[in-house]
Amino acid sequence: MLNNKFKEIVKNLEENLETKKDLAYAKSQVMELTMVYLDELDRLENVYKEKVAICEHRLDTLEVAMQKFDSDLFQDTEEGEDTDLEPIKCPYCNTNFFIEFDNTKKEIKCPDCKNMIELDWGNFEDDM
């Protein structure tokens, strides 16, 4: 498509310019503009490739960190049992976090906003 448009422009120049000198000058200017355009496309492609490489590196780093976090969070306790982590959502700032199940705790401090959150364990004791 681009090649056809380029040929059309050159044909229009040939038909509308009277002297060979003017035609040669116009063609050289079109070629120079084309080369500048192609150089800019190459530059943008290189910038794109660099940014993709940076994003891929960051993603790899994040995946390693997430695997470590997952391993640390869900590793077995010394007794060989999984720890019981309960999800908590702060009613004040909507921060989500986990705490270890302990039906003796009645409240906990939010790690973000530092407000005290009342804990309602429900009937978890009956489930044991």
Chimera marker file (.cmm) of the C-alpha trace (Angstrom):
<marker_set name="trace">
<marker id="1" x="0.000" y="0.000" z="0.000" r="1" g="1" b="0" radius="0.5"/>
<marker id="2" x="2.749" y="2.443" z="0.973" r="1" g="1" b="0" radius="0.5"/>
<marker id="3" x="4.778" y="1.435" z="-2.091" r="1" g="1" b="0" radius="0.5"/>
<marker id="4" x="1.770" y="2.089" z="-4.377" r="1" g="1" b="0" radius="0.5"/>
<marker id="5" x="1.181" y="5.531" z="-2.830" r="1" g="1" b="0" radius="0.5"/>
<marker id="6" x="4.875" y="6.372" z="-3.264" r="1" g="1" b="0" radius="0.5"/>
<marker id="7" x="4.717" y="5.374" z="-6.944" r="1" g="1" b="0" radius="0.5"/>
<marker id="8" x="1.554" y="7.450" z="-7.410" r="1" g="1" b="0" radius="0.5"/>
<marker id="9" x="3.228" y="10.540" z="-5.948" r="1" g="1" b="0" radius="0.5"/>
<marker id="10" x="6.299" y="10.105" z="-8.194" r="1" g="1" b="0" radius="0.5"/>
<marker id="11" x="4.017" y="9.669" z="-11.242" r="1" g="1" b="0" radius="0.5"/>
<marker id="12" x="2.119" y="12.874" z="-10.325" r="1" g="1" b="0" radius="0.5"/>
<marker id="13" x="5.436" y="14.717" z="-10.033" r="1" g="1" b="0" radius="0.5"/>
<marker id="14" x="6.543" y="13.459" z="-13.441" r="1" g="1" b="0" radius="0.5"/>
<marker id="15" x="3.266" y="14.570" z="-15.034" r="1" g="1" b="0" radius="0.5"/>
<marker id="16" x="3.153" y="18.001" z="-13.377" r="1" g="1" b="0" radius="0.5"/>
<marker id="17" x="6.763" y="19.183" z="-13.410" r="1" g="1" b="0" radius="0.5"/>
<marker id="18" x="7.986" y="20.584" z="-16.696" r="1" g="1" b="0" radius="0.5"/>
<marker id="19" x="11.749" y="20.447" z="-16.433" r="1" g="1" b="0" radius="0.5"/>
<marker id="20" x="13.893" y="17.426" z="-15.691" r="1" g="1" b="0" radius="0.5"/>
<marker id="21" x="15.820" y="19.495" z="-13.162" r="1" g="1" b="0" radius="0.5"/>
<marker id="22" x="12.643" y="20.254" z="-11.170" r="1" g="1" b="0" radius="0.5"/>
<marker id="23" x="11.568" y="16.608" z="-11.392" r="1" g="1" b="0" radius="0.5"/>
<marker id="24" x="14.947" y="15.360" z="-10.177" r="1" g="1" b="0" radius="0.5"/>
<marker id="25" x="14.875" y="17.844" z="-7.280" r="1" g="1" b="0" radius="0.5"/>
<marker id="26" x="11.322" y="16.863" z="-6.281" r="1" g="1" b="0" radius="0.5"/>
<marker id="27" x="12.190" y="13.142" z="-6.425" r="1" g="1" b="0" radius="0.5"/>
<marker id="28" x="15.279" y="13.701" z="-4.260" r="1" g="1" b="0" radius="0.5"/>
<marker id="29" x="13.203" y="15.594" z="-1.691" r="1" g="1" b="0" radius="0.5"/>
<marker id="30" x="10.574" y="12.844" z="-1.620" r="1" g="1" b="0" radius="0.5"/>
<marker id="31" x="13.318" y="10.233" z="-1.181" r="1" g="1" b="0" radius="0.5"/>
<marker id="32" x="14.936" y="12.237" z="1.614" r="1" g="1" b="0" radius="0.5"/>
<marker id="33" x="11.598" y="12.587" z="3.389" r="1" g="1" b="0" radius="0.5"/>
<marker id="34" x="10.998" y="8.851" z="2.963" r="1" g="1" b="0" radius="0.5"/>
<marker id="35" x="14.397" y="8.023" z="4.450" r="1" g="1" b="0" radius="0.5"/>
<marker id="36" x="13.760" y="10.307" z="7.438" r="1" g="1" b="0" radius="0.5"/>
<marker id="37" x="10.397" y="8.598" z="7.961" r="1" g="1" b="0" radius="0.5"/>
<marker id="38" x="11.937" y="5.112" z="7.770" r="1" g="1" b="0" radius="0.5"/>
<marker id="39" x="14.759" y="6.093" z="10.140" r="1" g="1" b="0" radius="0.5"/>
<marker id="40" x="12.182" y="7.351" z="12.631" r="1" g="1" b="0" radius="0.5"/>
<marker id="41" x="10.246" y="4.079" z="12.345" r="1" g="1" b="0" radius="0.5"/>
<marker id="42" x="13.459" y="2.140" z="13.049" r="1" g="1" b="0" radius="0.5"/>
<marker id="43" x="14.171" y="4.331" z="16.075" r="1" g="1" b="0" radius="0.5"/>
<marker id="44" x="10.660" y="3.834" z="17.431" r="1" g="1" b="0" radius="0.5"/>
<marker id="45" x="10.914" y="0.085" z="16.897" r="1" g="1" b="0" radius="0.5"/>
<marker id="46" x="14.155" y="0.009" z="18.909" r="1" g="1" b="0" radius="0.5"/>
<marker id="47" x="12.602" y="2.078" z="21.707" r="1" g="1" b="0" radius="0.5"/>
<marker id="48" x="9.625" y="-0.295" z="21.716" r="1" g="1" b="0" radius="0.5"/>
<marker id="49" x="11.908" y="-3.346" z="21.923" r="1" g="1" b="0" radius="0.5"/>
<marker id="50" x="13.838" y="-1.790" z="24.830" r="1" g="1" b="0" radius="0.5"/>
<marker id="51" x="10.620" y="-1.024" z="26.709" r="1" g="1" b="0" radius="0.5"/>
<marker id="52" x="9.303" y="-4.537" z="26.099" r="1" g="1" b="0" radius="0.5"/>
<marker id="53" x="12.584" y="-5.978" z="27.431" r="1" g="1" b="0" radius="0.5"/>
<marker id="54" x="12.301" y="-3.796" z="30.561" r="1" g="1" b="0" radius="0.5"/>
<marker id="55" x="8.683" y="-4.894" z="31.101" r="1" g="1" b="0" radius="0.5"/>
<marker id="56" x="9.614" y="-8.550" z="30.628" r="1" g="1" b="0" radius="0.5"/>
<marker id="57" x="12.434" y="-8.190" z="33.169" r="1" g="1" b="0" radius="0.5"/>
<marker id="58" x="10.074" y="-6.538" z="35.659" r="1" g="1" b="0" radius="0.5"/>
<marker id="59" x="7.501" y="-9.258" z="35.099" r="1" g="1" b="0" radius="0.5"/>
<marker id="60" x="10.122" y="-11.969" z="35.680" r="1" g="1" b="0" radius="0.5"/>
<marker id="61" x="11.227" y="-10.226" z="38.878" r="1" g="1" b="0" radius="0.5"/>
<marker id="62" x="7.618" y="-9.912" z="40.029" r="1" g="1" b="0" radius="0.5"/>
<marker id="63" x="6.929" y="-13.592" z="39.301" r="1" g="1" b="0" radius="0.5"/>
<marker id="64" x="9.951" y="-14.643" z="41.367" r="1" g="1" b="0" radius="0.5"/>
<marker id="65" x="8.837" y="-12.385" z="44.219" r="1" g="1" b="0" radius="0.5"/>
<marker id="66" x="5.282" y="-13.736" z="44.041" r="1" g="1" b="0" radius="0.5"/>
<marker id="67" x="6.552" y="-17.333" z="44.102" r="1" g="1" b="0" radius="0.5"/>
<marker id="68" x="8.656" y="-16.520" z="47.171" r="1" g="1" b="0" radius="0.5"/>
<marker id="69" x="5.729" y="-14.754" z="48.800" r="1" g="1" b="0" radius="0.5"/>
<marker id="70" x="3.435" y="-17.693" z="48.032" r="1" g="1" b="0" radius="0.5"/>
<marker id="71" x="5.995" y="-20.120" z="49.403" r="1" g="1" b="0" radius="0.5"/>
<marker id="72" x="6.522" y="-18.063" z="52.580" r="1" g="1" b="0" radius="0.5"/>
<marker id="73" x="2.819" y="-17.461" z="53.116" r="1" g="1" b="0" radius="0.5"/>
<marker id="74" x="1.612" y="-21.008" z="52.667" r="1" g="1" b="0" radius="0.5"/>
<marker id="75" x="4.550" y="-23.041" z="53.954" r="1" g="1" b="0" radius="0.5"/>
<marker id="76" x="3.834" y="-25.723" z="56.531" r="1" g="1" b="0" radius="0.5"/>
<marker id="77" x="4.252" y="-24.957" z="60.206" r="1" g="1" b="0" radius="0.5"/>
<marker id="78" x="6.683" y="-26.895" z="62.399" r="1" g="1" b="0" radius="0.5"/>
<marker id="79" x="3.940" y="-29.382" z="63.320" r="1" g="1" b="0" radius="0.5"/>
<marker id="80" x="3.437" y="-30.159" z="59.641" r="1" g="1" b="0" radius="0.5"/>
<marker id="81" x="0.045" y="-28.467" z="59.431" r="1" g="1" b="0" radius="0.5"/>
<marker id="82" x="-0.858" y="-25.497" z="57.293" r="1" g="1" b="0" radius="0.5"/>
<marker id="83" x="-1.388" y="-22.278" z="59.180" r="1" g="1" b="0" radius="0.5"/>
<marker id="84" x="-4.972" y="-21.055" z="59.227" r="1" g="1" b="0" radius="0.5"/>
<marker id="85" x="-4.932" y="-17.597" z="57.713" r="1" g="1" b="0" radius="0.5"/>
<marker id="86" x="-8.093" y="-15.574" z="57.709" r="1" g="1" b="0" radius="0.5"/>
<marker id="87" x="-8.740" y="-12.751" z="55.243" r="1" g="1" b="0" radius="0.5"/>
<marker id="88" x="-9.563" y="-9.407" z="56.829" r="1" g="1" b="0" radius="0.5"/>
<marker id="89" x="-10.896" y="-6.291" z="55.113" r="1" g="1" b="0" radius="0.5"/>
<marker id="90" x="-10.551" y="-3.075" z="57.055" r="1" g="1" b="0" radius="0.5"/>
<marker id="91" x="-13.938" y="-1.321" z="57.252" r="1" g="1" b="0" radius="0.5"/>
<marker id="92" x="-12.192" y="2.047" z="57.496" r="1" g="1" b="0" radius="0.5"/>
<marker id="93" x="-9.711" y="2.006" z="54.593" r="1" g="1" b="0" radius="0.5"/>
<marker id="94" x="-10.695" y="-1.203" z="52.711" r="1" g="1" b="0" radius="0.5"/>
<marker id="95" x="-7.205" y="-2.675" z="53.022" r="1" g="1" b="0" radius="0.5"/>
<marker id="96" x="-7.157" y="-6.450" z="52.601" r="1" g="1" b="0" radius="0.5"/>
<marker id="97" x="-4.754" y="-8.500" z="54.722" r="1" g="1" b="0" radius="0.5"/>
<marker id="98" x="-4.476" y="-11.885" z="56.402" r="1" g="1" b="0" radius="0.5"/>
<marker id="99" x="-4.144" y="-12.804" z="60.048" r="1" g="1" b="0" radius="0.5"/>
<marker id="100" x="-3.599" y="-16.153" z="61.687" r="1" g="1" b="0" radius="0.5"/>
<marker id="101" x="-6.769" y="-17.636" z="63.146" r="1" g="1" b="0" radius="0.5"/>
<marker id="102" x="-6.905" y="-17.072" z="66.899" r="1" g="1" b="0" radius="0.5"/>
<marker id="103" x="-10.365" y="-17.094" z="68.466" r="1" g="1" b="0" radius="0.5"/>
<marker id="104" x="-8.942" y="-15.471" z="71.622" r="1" g="1" b="0" radius="0.5"/>
<marker id="105" x="-8.203" y="-12.243" z="69.744" r="1" g="1" b="0" radius="0.5"/>
<marker id="106" x="-11.108" y="-9.832" z="69.841" r="1" g="1" b="0" radius="0.5"/>
<marker id="107" x="-9.596" y="-6.988" z="67.814" r="1" g="1" b="0" radius="0.5"/>
<marker id="108" x="-6.633" y="-6.161" z="65.601" r="1" g="1" b="0" radius="0.5"/>
<marker id="109" x="-4.992" y="-2.999" z="64.344" r="1" g="1" b="0" radius="0.5"/>
<marker id="110" x="-5.156" y="-2.313" z="60.600" r="1" g="1" b="0" radius="0.5"/>
<marker id="111" x="-1.616" y="-2.267" z="59.172" r="1" g="1" b="0" radius="0.5"/>
<marker id="112" x="-2.456" y="0.739" z="56.958" r="1" g="1" b="0" radius="0.5"/>
<marker id="113" x="-4.793" y="3.135" z="58.743" r="1" g="1" b="0" radius="0.5"/>
<marker id="114" x="-3.953" y="1.865" z="62.287" r="1" g="1" b="0" radius="0.5"/>
<marker id="115" x="-7.637" y="1.799" z="63.336" r="1" g="1" b="0" radius="0.5"/>
<marker id="116" x="-8.733" y="-1.020" z="65.606" r="1" g="1" b="0" radius="0.5"/>
<marker id="117" x="-10.943" y="-3.617" z="63.927" r="1" g="1" b="0" radius="0.5"/>
<marker id="118" x="-13.292" y="-5.756" z="66.005" r="1" g="1" b="0" radius="0.5"/>
<marker id="119" x="-12.981" y="-9.424" z="65.110" r="1" g="1" b="0" radius="0.5"/>
<marker id="120" x="-16.013" y="-11.661" z="64.840" r="1" g="1" b="0" radius="0.5"/>
<marker id="121" x="-14.841" y="-15.243" z="64.511" r="1" g="1" b="0" radius="0.5"/>
<marker id="122" x="-18.396" y="-16.549" z="64.336" r="1" g="1" b="0" radius="0.5"/>
<marker id="123" x="-18.757" y="-20.221" z="65.211" r="1" g="1" b="0" radius="0.5"/>
<marker id="124" x="-15.326" y="-21.355" z="64.077" r="1" g="1" b="0" radius="0.5"/>
<marker id="125" x="-14.866" y="-23.174" z="67.406" r="1" g="1" b="0" radius="0.5"/>
<marker id="126" x="-17.709" y="-25.533" z="66.472" r="1" g="1" b="0" radius="0.5"/>
<marker id="127" x="-15.996" y="-26.415" z="63.200" r="1" g="1" b="0" radius="0.5"/>
<marker id="128" x="-12.942" y="-27.859" z="64.994" r="1" g="1" b="0" radius="0.5"/>
<link id1="1" id2="2" r="1" g="1" b="0" radius="0.2"/>
<link id1="2" id2="3" r="1" g="1" b="0" radius="0.2"/>
<link id1="3" id2="4" r="1" g="1" b="0" radius="0.2"/>
<link id1="4" id2="5" r="1" g="1" b="0" radius="0.2"/>
<link id1="5" id2="6" r="1" g="1" b="0" radius="0.2"/>
<link id1="6" id2="7" r="1" g="1" b="0" radius="0.2"/>
<link id1="7" id2="8" r="1" g="1" b="0" radius="0.2"/>
<link id1="8" id2="9" r="1" g="1" b="0" radius="0.2"/>
<link id1="9" id2="10" r="1" g="1" b="0" radius="0.2"/>
<link id1="10" id2="11" r="1" g="1" b="0" radius="0.2"/>
<link id1="11" id2="12" r="1" g="1" b="0" radius="0.2"/>
<link id1="12" id2="13" r="1" g="1" b="0" radius="0.2"/>
<link id1="13" id2="14" r="1" g="1" b="0" radius="0.2"/>
<link id1="14" id2="15" r="1" g="1" b="0" radius="0.2"/>
<link id1="15" id2="16" r="1" g="1" b="0" radius="0.2"/>
<link id1="16" id2="17" r="1" g="1" b="0" radius="0.2"/>
<link id1="17" id2="18" r="1" g="1" b="0" radius="0.2"/>
<link id1="18" id2="19" r="1" g="1" b="0" radius="0.2"/>
<link id1="19" id2="20" r="1" g="1" b="0" radius="0.2"/>
<link id1="20" id2="21" r="1" g="1" b="0" radius="0.2"/>
<link id1="21" id2="22" r="1" g="1" b="0" radius="0.2"/>
<link id1="22" id2="23" r="1" g="1" b="0" radius="0.2"/>
<link id1="23" id2="24" r="1" g="1" b="0" radius="0.2"/>
<link id1="24" id2="25" r="1" g="1" b="0" radius="0.2"/>
<link id1="25" id2="26" r="1" g="1" b="0" radius="0.2"/>
<link id1="26" id2="27" r="1" g="1" b="0" radius="0.2"/>
<link id1="27" id2="28" r="1" g="1" b="0" radius="0.2"/>
<link id1="28" id2="29" r="1" g="1" b="0" radius="0.2"/>
<link id1="29" id2="30" r="1" g="1" b="0" radius="0.2"/>
<link id1="30" id2="31" r="1" g="1" b="0" radius="0.2"/>
<link id1="31" id2="32" r="1" g="1" b="0" radius="0.2"/>
<link id1="32" id2="33" r="1" g="1" b="0" radius="0.2"/>
<link id1="33" id2="34" r="1" g="1" b="0" radius="0.2"/>
<link id1="34" id2="35" r="1" g="1" b="0" radius="0.2"/>
<link id1="35" id2="36" r="1" g="1" b="0" radius="0.2"/>
<link id1="36" id2="37" r="1" g="1" b="0" radius="0.2"/>
<link id1="37" id2="38" r="1" g="1" b="0" radius="0.2"/>
<link id1="38" id2="39" r="1" g="1" b="0" radius="0.2"/>
<link id1="39" id2="40" r="1" g="1" b="0" radius="0.2"/>
<link id1="40" id2="41" r="1" g="1" b="0" radius="0.2"/>
<link id1="41" id2="42" r="1" g="1" b="0" radius="0.2"/>
<link id1="42" id2="43" r="1" g="1" b="0" radius="0.2"/>
<link id1="43" id2="44" r="1" g="1" b="0" radius="0.2"/>
<link id1="44" id2="45" r="1" g="1" b="0" radius="0.2"/>
<link id1="45" id2="46" r="1" g="1" b="0" radius="0.2"/>
<link id1="46" id2="47" r="1" g="1" b="0" radius="0.2"/>
<link id1="47" id2="48" r="1" g="1" b="0" radius="0.2"/>
<link id1="48" id2="49" r="1" g="1" b="0" radius="0.2"/>
<link id1="49" id2="50" r="1" g="1" b="0" radius="0.2"/>
<link id1="50" id2="51" r="1" g="1" b="0" radius="0.2"/>
<link id1="51" id2="52" r="1" g="1" b="0" radius="0.2"/>
<link id1="52" id2="53" r="1" g="1" b="0" radius="0.2"/>
<link id1="53" id2="54" r="1" g="1" b="0" radius="0.2"/>
<link id1="54" id2="55" r="1" g="1" b="0" radius="0.2"/>
<link id1="55" id2="56" r="1" g="1" b="0" radius="0.2"/>
<link id1="56" id2="57" r="1" g="1" b="0" radius="0.2"/>
<link id1="57" id2="58" r="1" g="1" b="0" radius="0.2"/>
<link id1="58" id2="59" r="1" g="1" b="0" radius="0.2"/>
<link id1="59" id2="60" r="1" g="1" b="0" radius="0.2"/>
<link id1="60" id2="61" r="1" g="1" b="0" radius="0.2"/>
<link id1="61" id2="62" r="1" g="1" b="0" radius="0.2"/>
<link id1="62" id2="63" r="1" g="1" b="0" radius="0.2"/>
<link id1="63" id2="64" r="1" g="1" b="0" radius="0.2"/>
<link id1="64" id2="65" r="1" g="1" b="0" radius="0.2"/>
<link id1="65" id2="66" r="1" g="1" b="0" radius="0.2"/>
<link id1="66" id2="67" r="1" g="1" b="0" radius="0.2"/>
<link id1="67" id2="68" r="1" g="1" b="0" radius="0.2"/>
<link id1="68" id2="69" r="1" g="1" b="0" radius="0.2"/>
<link id1="69" id2="70" r="1" g="1" b="0" radius="0.2"/>
<link id1="70" id2="71" r="1" g="1" b="0" radius="0.2"/>
<link id1="71" id2="72" r="1" g="1" b="0" radius="0.2"/>
<link id1="72" id2="73" r="1" g="1" b="0" radius="0.2"/>
<link id1="73" id2="74" r="1" g="1" b="0" radius="0.2"/>
<link id1="74" id2="75" r="1" g="1" b="0" radius="0.2"/>
<link id1="75" id2="76" r="1" g="1" b="0" radius="0.2"/>
<link id1="76" id2="77" r="1" g="1" b="0" radius="0.2"/>
<link id1="77" id2="78" r="1" g="1" b="0" radius="0.2"/>
<link id1="78" id2="79" r="1" g="1" b="0" radius="0.2"/>
<link id1="79" id2="80" r="1" g="1" b="0" radius="0.2"/>
<link id1="80" id2="81" r="1" g="1" b="0" radius="0.2"/>
<link id1="81" id2="82" r="1" g="1" b="0" radius="0.2"/>
<link id1="82" id2="83" r="1" g="1" b="0" radius="0.2"/>
<link id1="83" id2="84" r="1" g="1" b="0" radius="0.2"/>
<link id1="84" id2="85" r="1" g="1" b="0" radius="0.2"/>
<link id1="85" id2="86" r="1" g="1" b="0" radius="0.2"/>
<link id1="86" id2="87" r="1" g="1" b="0" radius="0.2"/>
<link id1="87" id2="88" r="1" g="1" b="0" radius="0.2"/>
<link id1="88" id2="89" r="1" g="1" b="0" radius="0.2"/>
<link id1="89" id2="90" r="1" g="1" b="0" radius="0.2"/>
<link id1="90" id2="91" r="1" g="1" b="0" radius="0.2"/>
<link id1="91" id2="92" r="1" g="1" b="0" radius="0.2"/>
<link id1="92" id2="93" r="1" g="1" b="0" radius="0.2"/>
<link id1="93" id2="94" r="1" g="1" b="0" radius="0.2"/>
<link id1="94" id2="95" r="1" g="1" b="0" radius="0.2"/>
<link id1="95" id2="96" r="1" g="1" b="0" radius="0.2"/>
<link id1="96" id2="97" r="1" g="1" b="0" radius="0.2"/>
<link id1="97" id2="98" r="1" g="1" b="0" radius="0.2"/>
<link id1="98" id2="99" r="1" g="1" b="0" radius="0.2"/>
<link id1="99" id2="100" r="1" g="1" b="0" radius="0.2"/>
<link id1="100" id2="101" r="1" g="1" b="0" radius="0.2"/>
<link id1="101" id2="102" r="1" g="1" b="0" radius="0.2"/>
<link id1="102" id2="103" r="1" g="1" b="0" radius="0.2"/>
<link id1="103" id2="104" r="1" g="1" b="0" radius="0.2"/>
<link id1="104" id2="105" r="1" g="1" b="0" radius="0.2"/>
<link id1="105" id2="106" r="1" g="1" b="0" radius="0.2"/>
<link id1="106" id2="107" r="1" g="1" b="0" radius="0.2"/>
<link id1="107" id2="108" r="1" g="1" b="0" radius="0.2"/>
<link id1="108" id2="109" r="1" g="1" b="0" radius="0.2"/>
<link id1="109" id2="110" r="1" g="1" b="0" radius="0.2"/>
<link id1="110" id2="111" r="1" g="1" b="0" radius="0.2"/>
<link id1="111" id2="112" r="1" g="1" b="0" radius="0.2"/>
<link id1="112" id2="113" r="1" g="1" b="0" radius="0.2"/>
<link id1="113" id2="114" r="1" g="1" b="0" radius="0.2"/>
<link id1="114" id2="115" r="1" g="1" b="0" radius="0.2"/>
<link id1="115" id2="116" r="1" g="1" b="0" radius="0.2"/>
<link id1="116" id2="117" r="1" g="1" b="0" radius="0.2"/>
<link id1="117" id2="118" r="1" g="1" b="0" radius="0.2"/>
<link id1="118" id2="119" r="1" g="1" b="0" radius="0.2"/>
<link id1="119" id2="120" r="1" g="1" b="0" radius="0.2"/>
<link id1="120" id2="121" r="1" g="1" b="0" radius="0.2"/>
<link id1="121" id2="122" r="1" g="1" b="0" radius="0.2"/>
<link id1="122" id2="123" r="1" g="1" b="0" radius="0.2"/>
<link id1="123" id2="124" r="1" g="1" b="0" radius="0.2"/>
<link id1="124" id2="125" r="1" g="1" b="0" radius="0.2"/>
<link id1="125" id2="126" r="1" g="1" b="0" radius="0.2"/>
<link id1="126" id2="127" r="1" g="1" b="0" radius="0.2"/>
<link id1="127" id2="128" r="1" g="1" b="0" radius="0.2"/>
</marker_set>
